[in-house]
Amino acid sequence: MLKSLFNWKVLLNLVIAIGIFVGLVWLTFRWLEYHTNHGQEIPVPNVVNKSVHDAVKILDDTGLEYEVDSANYDPKYRPFQVLQVYPAPGSHVKDGRTVRLRVNPRTWAPIVVPDVINKYSGLAFQRLDQVGLKIGDTIYEPSIQKDALLRILYKGNAVNPGTRLPRFSMIDVVVGSGPMRNISIPNVVGLSVKEARAVITKSMFEVGLVEYEDGGKDESDIIYYQDPAAGDVRDQGMQIDLWASKRTPAELRAKVEQLNSIYRMKVDTSLPPVHYEEVRTEPSYEPPVIPAPVPKKETPQPAVKTETPKAPATTSKPASSGVEKSKTPTGSNPASGNAHKPASATTKEAAEKPKAKKVVVE
């Protein structure tokens, strides 16, 4: 077997196969060098701070491709100024390599107007400032929506929510100042329903109930009655009810009189007017009641012993003799007046009778 392996024919085939393989590898590398421009590198030119038009022209002359990437607007740099280059300037790249340019845009990126219509003006202003819109003039317009944002104006034209505007654009806002008072109601009798709607809206009122005589909703029907009546004064935003028919108001005179009896109250002017007088009553002030003083309870004073000046002994006479005479023994004669009184009554009278003052005479 080894003898057949070293046969010259086998060795020749092996040498041919190796030569073919080496030739294919050499041709492959040569093709890659030619296709990738091996050894042919181009330095990236420095186009920073140049305008994007000049930078593109330089890259085209050099044989390099370019890609422009607009960054966020920076007011410190000029519009369309190249801020950065990748790969960095001075780097060697192959011919046809794409170079990325970071360019300052012309102005701020547009923003979307938020939906703040019919919202409270304070919250609406805050929201507009958050998205980057500057509020210029504030225009007040009569409206039943007091302090509500009614419209947004950009360069004099109304813009709707969702419209794109440049960032930091100056806008004007229309804010409701409250309803107007005492506005005269227009006369829409004889007009079509469509025309009446336009007149009522222009007069800053609203269309209320519309009653069609035939039950349809034909906007070409003629108004033959309205409530409130023309010439009355109402506040802005009040509703006006309408009655419409295909017939003229002259043909519906009976129905108009019927509606007048319902919606037009007749005032009897034959009675004298009632005068109201304002009566003012003066407040009465009563003096404060002072309570009467409570009498003090007197306590009995003890008997005081008094002495009289001394007198001669010849003129002295005991004063107690009179007291002793009033005393009667219990066993006295019943014929006397004091004999009928019981002993207890006599004792009580003696206790109630004040004691006589004792006078000592020396």
Solvent accessible surface area in square Angstrom, and as a share of the most:
residue,aa,sasa,rsa
1,M,206,0.92
2,L,130,0.65
3,K,183,0.78
4,S,71,0.46
5,L,100,0.50
6,F,136,0.57
7,N,60,0.31
8,W,164,0.58
9,K,114,0.48
10,V,63,0.36
11,L,79,0.40
12,L,93,0.46
13,N,97,0.50
14,L,101,0.50
15,V,99,0.57
16,I,88,0.45
17,A,55,0.43
18,I,97,0.49
19,G,45,0.43
20,I,104,0.53
21,F,135,0.56
22,V,88,0.51
23,G,28,0.27
24,L,107,0.53
25,V,60,0.34
26,W,150,0.53
27,L,104,0.52
28,T,72,0.42
29,F,124,0.52
30,R,131,0.48
31,W,146,0.51
32,L,74,0.37
33,E,71,0.32
34,Y,181,0.69
35,H,121,0.54
36,T,63,0.37
37,N,45,0.23
38,H,124,0.56
39,G,65,0.63
40,Q,115,0.51
41,E,92,0.41
42,I,36,0.18
43,P,71,0.44
44,V,4,0.02
45,P,30,0.19
46,N,99,0.51
47,V,0,0.00
48,V,49,0.28
49,N,90,0.46
50,K,82,0.35
51,S,35,0.23
52,V,17,0.09
53,H,138,0.62
54,D,77,0.40
55,A,0,0.00
56,V,30,0.17
57,K,139,0.59
58,I,57,0.29
59,L,0,0.00
60,D,82,0.42
61,D,116,0.60
62,T,42,0.24
63,G,33,0.32
64,L,3,0.02
65,E,97,0.44
66,Y,85,0.32
67,E,84,0.38
68,V,71,0.41
69,D,69,0.36
70,S,76,0.49
71,A,22,0.17
72,N,134,0.69
73,Y,41,0.15
74,D,40,0.21
75,P,87,0.55
76,K,162,0.69
77,Y,91,0.34
78,R,136,0.50
79,P,67,0.42
80,F,84,0.35
81,Q,11,0.05
82,V,0,0.00
83,L,33,0.17
84,Q,101,0.45
85,V,9,0.05
86,Y,142,0.54
87,P,17,0.10
88,A,57,0.44
89,P,51,0.32
90,G,47,0.45
91,S,42,0.27
92,H,114,0.51
93,V,9,0.05
94,K,72,0.31
95,D,73,0.38
96,G,41,0.39
97,R,110,0.40
98,T,65,0.38
99,V,0,0.00
100,R,129,0.47
101,L,0,0.00
102,R,99,0.36
103,V,5,0.03
104,N,0,0.00
105,P,27,0.17
106,R,166,0.61
107,T,62,0.36
108,W,76,0.27
109,A,68,0.53
110,P,72,0.45
111,I,24,0.12
112,V,69,0.40
113,V,1,0.01
114,P,16,0.10
115,D,99,0.51
116,V,8,0.04
117,I,42,0.21
118,N,86,0.44
119,K,102,0.43
120,Y,131,0.50
121,S,16,0.10
122,G,34,0.33
123,L,117,0.58
124,A,1,0.01
125,F,58,0.24
126,Q,103,0.46
127,R,112,0.41
128,L,0,0.00
129,D,87,0.45
130,Q,111,0.49
131,V,26,0.15
132,G,5,0.05
133,L,1,0.01
134,K,88,0.37
135,I,55,0.28
136,G,34,0.32
137,D,91,0.47
138,T,52,0.30
139,I,78,0.40
140,Y,140,0.53
141,E,57,0.26
142,P,49,0.31
143,S,13,0.08
144,I,95,0.48
145,Q,75,0.33
146,K,136,0.58
147,D,58,0.30
148,A,10,0.08
149,L,0,0.00
150,L,25,0.12
151,R,94,0.34
152,I,1,0.00
153,L,30,0.15
154,Y,45,0.17
155,K,165,0.70
156,G,59,0.57
157,N,105,0.54
158,A,65,0.50
159,V,22,0.13
160,N,110,0.56
161,P,56,0.35
162,G,46,0.44
163,T,53,0.31
164,R,156,0.57
165,L,9,0.05
166,P,56,0.35
167,R,87,0.32
168,F,80,0.33
169,S,12,0.08
170,M,119,0.53
171,I,1,0.00
172,D,38,0.20
173,V,0,0.00
174,V,2,0.01
175,V,4,0.02
176,G,0,0.00
177,S,56,0.36
178,G,7,0.07
179,P,41,0.26
180,M,81,0.36
181,R,155,0.57
182,N,110,0.57
183,I,26,0.13
184,S,68,0.44
185,I,5,0.02
186,P,26,0.17
187,N,98,0.50
188,V,1,0.00
189,V,56,0.32
190,G,41,0.39
191,L,56,0.28
192,S,19,0.12
193,V,0,0.00
194,K,145,0.62
195,E,91,0.41
196,A,0,0.00
197,R,90,0.33
198,A,64,0.50
199,V,51,0.29
200,I,0,0.00
201,T,94,0.55
202,K,177,0.75
203,S,28,0.18
204,M,68,0.31
205,F,6,0.03
206,E,76,0.34
207,V,34,0.19
208,G,21,0.21
209,L,110,0.55
210,V,26,0.15
211,E,82,0.37
212,Y,26,0.10
213,E,65,0.29
214,D,87,0.45
215,G,66,0.64
216,G,32,0.31
217,K,174,0.74
218,D,59,0.31
219,E,66,0.30
220,S,71,0.46
221,D,3,0.01
222,I,49,0.25
223,I,0,0.00
224,Y,7,0.02
225,Y,9,0.03
226,Q,5,0.02
227,D,31,0.16
228,P,20,0.12
229,A,24,0.18
230,A,45,0.35
231,G,52,0.50
232,D,55,0.29
233,V,77,0.45
234,R,87,0.32
235,D,44,0.23
236,Q,20,0.09
237,G,18,0.17
238,M,93,0.42
239,Q,107,0.48
240,I,2,0.01
241,D,40,0.21
242,L,0,0.00
243,W,12,0.04
244,A,0,0.00
245,S,1,0.01
246,K,125,0.53
247,R,111,0.40
248,T,68,0.39
249,P,40,0.25
250,A,70,0.54
251,E,107,0.48
252,L,6,0.03
253,R,161,0.59
254,A,86,0.67
255,K,71,0.30
256,V,30,0.17
257,E,103,0.46
258,Q,110,0.49
259,L,16,0.08
260,N,43,0.22
261,S,86,0.56
262,I,107,0.54
263,Y,91,0.35
264,R,70,0.26
265,M,180,0.80
266,K,199,0.84
267,V,125,0.72
268,D,93,0.48
269,T,123,0.71
270,S,95,0.61
271,L,123,0.61
272,P,104,0.65
273,P,102,0.64
274,V,107,0.62
275,H,151,0.68
276,Y,195,0.74
277,E,151,0.68
278,E,141,0.63
279,V,122,0.70
280,R,196,0.72
281,T,118,0.69
282,E,153,0.68
283,P,89,0.56
284,S,102,0.66
285,Y,188,0.72
286,E,154,0.69
287,P,110,0.69
288,P,116,0.73
289,V,143,0.82
290,I,148,0.75
291,P,114,0.71
292,A,84,0.65
293,P,123,0.77
294,V,129,0.74
295,P,120,0.76
296,K,186,0.79
297,K,189,0.80
298,E,158,0.71
299,T,99,0.57
300,P,129,0.81
301,Q,152,0.67
302,P,106,0.66
303,A,102,0.79
304,V,108,0.62
305,K,143,0.61
306,T,60,0.35
307,E,133,0.59
308,T,67,0.39
309,P,122,0.77
310,K,162,0.68
311,A,46,0.35
312,P,91,0.57
313,A,85,0.66
314,T,131,0.76
315,T,100,0.58
316,S,53,0.34
317,K,164,0.70
318,P,100,0.63
319,A,81,0.63
320,S,62,0.40
321,S,49,0.31
322,G,47,0.45
323,V,80,0.46
324,E,111,0.50
325,K,165,0.70
326,S,83,0.54
327,K,148,0.63
328,T,77,0.45
329,P,97,0.61
330,T,139,0.81
331,G,73,0.70
332,S,44,0.28
333,N,98,0.50
334,P,96,0.60
335,A,89,0.69
336,S,53,0.34
337,G,63,0.60
338,N,88,0.45
339,A,38,0.29
340,H,152,0.68
341,K,98,0.42
342,P,83,0.52
343,A,71,0.55
344,S,84,0.54
345,A,36,0.28
346,T,73,0.43
347,T,91,0.53
348,K,132,0.56
349,E,88,0.39
350,A,69,0.54
351,A,83,0.64
352,E,122,0.55
353,K,142,0.60
354,P,116,0.73
355,K,190,0.80
356,A,83,0.65
357,K,153,0.65
358,K,154,0.65
359,V,64,0.37
360,V,60,0.35
361,V,72,0.41
362,E,128,0.57
